[in-house]
């Protein structure tokens, strides 16, 4: 459905004309749907994918793309939380094998949102954050998403089709 509704676009490459889907066409939620009454909060469990969530919430995995559109997710590799089992491999590929427990940065103990420089005179006020814990925090922040309530699905699809044709 997601790609079927996309308009076609033609490209000239050398002497050839290529017809393909316009994947750069993007739509979002309309104002009547994009409010707290039409959306419900969802916390992604370890290993849950958009198609699993779609099947559990909407009764079919074919609406997985709606979950992505509602949450403005384009790249599921970067923007969807990794499974717990994959996270260490990701950290080691990013920071190097054996570097997961190296210090990434320091933060205040009293306010963990504040990143600080290391200062030996203030050692009792700061704590190190490892590369693994840094990536774990980022991964956990991706787990909170919003789902369109099932009663709004048909309206969303109709609006999507209409906007894609424009």
MARDO-964866 format. One record per residue: x, y, z of N, C-alpha, C, CB in turn; residue in one letter. Coordinates in steps of 0.1 Angstrom, whole numbers, plus 5000, padded with zeros to 4 digits. Glycine has a CB too. Example, Ala and Ser with C-alpha at 12.3 -4.5 7.8 and 13.67 -1.06 7.14 Angstrom:
2
513249435078512349555078513249675078511349555090A/512849785071513749895071512950005079514149945057S/
END
This chain:
166
500849885000500050005000500950135000499150005012X/501950135008502850245009503350294996503950225019X/503950194989504550224976503550234964505650124972X/502450154966501450154955500850294953500350054959X/500650364963499950504962500950604957499350544976X/502250584957503150684953503050704938504550644957X/503050834934503050864920504350824913502751014918X/504250804900505450774892506050894887505050684880X/507350884885508150994880509150944869508951064892X/509451024860510250984849511651054850509651004835X/512650974847514051034847514651004833514950964858X/515451094828516151074816517651044820516151204807X/518050924816519450884819520050854805519550764829X/521050934801521650924788520450934777522450794786X/520250824770519250824760517950754764519750754747X/518050694776516850614781515950704790517350494789X/514750664790513750724800513350614809512550784792X/513550644822513250544833512050594840514450524842X/511050504842509850544850509950464863508550504843X/509750534874509950474888508950544897511350474893X/508850494909508050554920508750674925507750454931X/508050784929508650904935508750884950507751024931X/509850814954510050784968510350904977511150684970X/510551024970510751144978509551214982511651234970X/508351174977507051224981506751184995505951184971X/506551275004506251245018505051315022507451295027X/504251245031503051305037503151285052501751245031X/502351355059502351345074500851335078503051465081X/500651345091499351335096498651465094499351295111X/497351455091496551585091496251635105495251565083X/495851755106495651815120494651745128495351955119X/493651695122492551625129493051495135491351605121X/493951425128494451295133495651325142494851205121X/496451425139497651445147497351515160498651525139X/496651445169496451505182496451385192495051585183X/496451415204496551305215495351215215496751375228X/494251265210493051175210493151065200491751265207X/493851085189493950985178495150895180493951055165X/496050935188497350865190497350805204498550955187X/498050695205498250635218499750605219497350505221X/500250615231501650595234501950445234502050655247X/503050405229503450265229504950255232503150195215X/505350165241506750135244507150015237506950125259X/508150025228508549905220509349815229509449955208X/508849685229509549585237510749535228508549465240X/511649465235512849405229512449315218513749335239X/512949335206512649245194511349285187512549115199X/510549375192509349415184509749495172508449505193X/509049455161509349525148507949595144509749425137X/508049685134506849755130505749655126507149855119X/506149545119505049455114504549375126505649355104X/505249345136504749275148503749365155505949235157X/504149485157503249585164501949605156503949725166X/502149615143500949635134500049515135501349655120X/500549395135499749275137499049275150500549155135X/499749305161499149305174498049415176500249325185X/498349535170497349645173496249655162498149775173X/496649625150495649645139495149515133496249725128X/495649405138495149275133495849235120493749275131X/496749305115497449275102498749345102496549315090X/499749275096501149335095501249425084502149225094X/500249435075500349525063500249675067499149485054X/499949705079499849845083501149895090498749875092X/502249815089503549855095504049985090504549745092X/503750025078504250155072503550265079503950155057X/502350255084501550355091502350395104500150315094X/502850295111503550315123504750405120503950185130X/505450375109506650445105506350595101507350375094X/505250605093504850745089504450825101503750735079X/503650775110503150845122504350895130502250755130X/505350815131506550845140507650915132507050725147X/507450945119508451005110509750935110508651155115X/509650795109510750715108510950675093510550585117X/512150705088512550675074513450555074513150795068X/514450555083515450455083515350365095516850515082X/514750245094514550165106515850115112513650045102X/516950105104518250065110518750165120519250045098X/518550295117519050405125518050455135519550515117X/516750455132515750515140514850425148514850595131X/514950295146514250195153515150135164513650085144X/514650105176515550055186516149915182514850045199X/517449895185518049765182517649675193519549785181X/517649545190517449435200518549435209517249295193X/518349405222519349395232520549315228518749345245X/520249205221521349115216522249185205520748985211X/521649275198522449345187523249465192521449385176X/522849515203523449645208524949635210522749695220X/525449535217526849525219527649515206527149395228X/527049435196527749425183527849555177527049325174X/526749635178526649775172527749865178525249835173X/527849855192528749945199530149905195528549925214X/530449775194531849735191532149765176531949585193X/531149765167531449805154531649955152530349765144X/531050035161531150175161532450225168529950245167X/532750165179533850215188535050125187533350235202X/534950015181536049915181535849805191537349985183X/536349685187536249565195536949595209536749445188X/536249565219536749575233536649715239538249535232X/536049815232535949945236534549985242536250045225X/533749885244532349915249532349975263531549785249X/533349945271533349995285534350115286533749885294X/534850165275535650285276534750405279536550305263X/535250505285534550625288534150705276535250715299X/532950735274532450815263532450965267531050775258X/531950995278531851125284531551115299530851215276X/531551235305531251245319529951325321532451305328X/529251295332528051375334527851395349526751295329X/527051495352526851535366526051415373526151665368X/526351385385525551285392524251335396526351245405X/524151465400522951525404521951545393523151665411X/522451575380521551595369522251525357521351745366X/521751405354522351315344522251365330521851175345X/521451475328521251525315522451625311519951595314X/523251665321524251755319525651685317524351865330X/526151705305527451645302528551745306527551615286X/529651695312530651785317532051735313530551805332X/533051825313534451785312534951715324535351905308X/535851635323536451565335537251675343537451445331X/536951675356537651765365537951695377536751895367X/539251665380539651585392539151655405541051565392X/539051785405538651855417537151835420538951995416X/536351785410534951765412534551625410534151855402X/535551535413535251395411534051335418536551315415X/533751395429532551345437531251385430532651385451X/531251485421530051535415529851475401530151685414X/530851405395530651355381530751205381531651425372X/530251145370530451005368530750975353529150925373X/531450875350531750845336530550765330533050755335X/530350785317529350715309530150635299528350815303X/530050505299530750425289530150435275530750275294X/530850395265530350395251529050305251531350335242X/529050195258527850105257526650175264528249975265X/526850235276525750305283525250425275526150345297X/526150495268525750605260524850555248526950675253X/525250445242524450395231523150325236525250295223X/523250275248522050215254520950315257522450135267X/521450435262520450545265519850595252521250665271X/520550605241520050645228519050545224521150665218X/519450415225518550305220517250305228519250175222X/517350325241516150325250515150445246516450335264X/515750555242514950675239514150655226515850795237X/514550555218513850525206512650435208514750465196X/512550385220511450285223510050345225511850205236X/510050475228508750545230508250595217508850655240X/507150535212506550585199505050605201506750485188X/504350655191502950675191502350585180502550825189X/501150535183500450455174499050525171500150305179X/498750515158497450565154496350465159497350585139X/495350515166494250425171493550355159493250505179X/493250235161492650155150491450225143492250025155X/490650295150489450355143489850465133488550415154X/491150515133491550615124492250565112492350715131X/492550435111493350375101492750395087493450225103X/491450375085490850385071490950535067489350335071X/490650625076490750765073492150805069490250855085X/493150755076494550785074494950735060495450725084X/494550615056494850555043494250635032494350405043X/492950675034492250755024492950895022490850785028X/493350955033494151085032495451065025494251145045X/496150955028497450915023497350905007497950795029X/496350825003496150804989495850944982495050704986X/495051024988494651144982495851244981493551214990X/496651244991497851334991498951284982498351345005X/499051164980500051104971499751134956500150954973X/498551154953498151184939498351324935496651144937X/498351414945498451564942499751594936498351644955X/
END
